[in-house]
């Protein structure tokens, strides 16, 4: 039985891979698993954070991995969230 209040989940697609040394933009709540910490795929310490593919990973670990693996990072293992087409407020004259 489905409820009228059931919210359809939006697609969770990665955006651009930041250049080495830049920060990932992970603002979407789907990056956070509030129910379970799992071992980070890079450092093995527990984390509630998830990549776009659902891999448990600390954001800082992913950023360090991008910096040390720039060629492989271009394949998109860790990427920023997609951004709206316009993030600036419209200014009307």
C-alpha positions in Angstrom: 0.0 0.0 0.0 1.4 3.3 -1.0 0.7 6.5 0.8 -0.1 9.8 -0.8 2.7 11.2 1.4 5.3 8.9 -0.1 7.9 11.2 -1.5 9.6 10.1 -4.8 13.3 10.1 -4.4 15.1 12.3 -6.9 18.0 10.8 -8.9 21.3 11.1 -7.1 23.8 11.9 -9.9 27.3 13.1 -9.5 28.5 16.4 -10.8 32.0 17.5 -11.7 35.2 16.0 -10.2 37.0 18.9 -8.5 40.7 19.5 -9.4 43.3 18.1 -7.1 43.5 20.1 -3.9 39.9 21.5 -4.3 37.0 20.7 -2.0 34.1 18.4 -2.9 30.6 20.0 -2.7 28.5 17.5 -0.9 25.4 19.3 0.3 22.8 16.7 -0.6 21.5 14.8 2.5 21.9 11.5 0.6 25.6 11.8 1.4 24.7 11.2 5.1 23.5 7.9 6.5 21.9 8.8 9.8 21.3 5.1 10.7 24.6 3.4 10.3 28.3 4.2 10.3 30.4 1.9 8.0 34.1 1.6 7.5 35.5 4.2 5.1 36.8 2.5 1.9 40.0 4.6 2.2 40.9 4.8 5.9 38.8 2.0 7.4 37.5 4.3 10.2 33.7 4.5 10.7 31.8 7.1 8.8 28.2 8.1 8.2 29.2 9.7 4.9 28.5 8.1 1.5 29.7 8.9 -2.0 27.2 9.2 -4.9 27.8 5.5 -5.6 26.9 4.7 -1.9 30.5 3.9 -0.9 31.2 4.8 2.8 33.9 7.4 2.7 34.9 10.5 4.7 34.7 13.7 2.5 38.3 14.6 3.5 39.5 11.1 2.6 37.8 11.4 -0.8 39.4 14.8 -1.3 42.9 13.5 -0.4 42.4 10.5 -2.8 41.5 12.9 -5.6 44.7 14.9 -4.9 46.9 11.8 -4.9 45.2 10.0 -7.8 44.4 12.8 -10.3 44.3 10.6 -13.4 42.0 8.0 -11.9 39.9 10.7 -10.2 38.8 11.9 -13.7 36.8 8.6 -13.9 34.4 10.1 -11.3 34.7 7.8 -8.3 34.2 10.8 -6.1 32.5 13.9 -7.5 30.7 17.0 -6.3 26.9 17.3 -6.3 25.3 18.6 -9.4 24.5 22.3 -9.1 21.4 24.1 -10.2 21.9 25.9 -13.6 21.8 29.2 -11.9 22.9 29.7 -8.3 22.6 33.5 -8.5 19.5 35.3 -7.5 17.7 37.1 -10.3 18.0 40.8 -10.2 15.2 42.8 -11.7 15.7 46.4 -12.7 
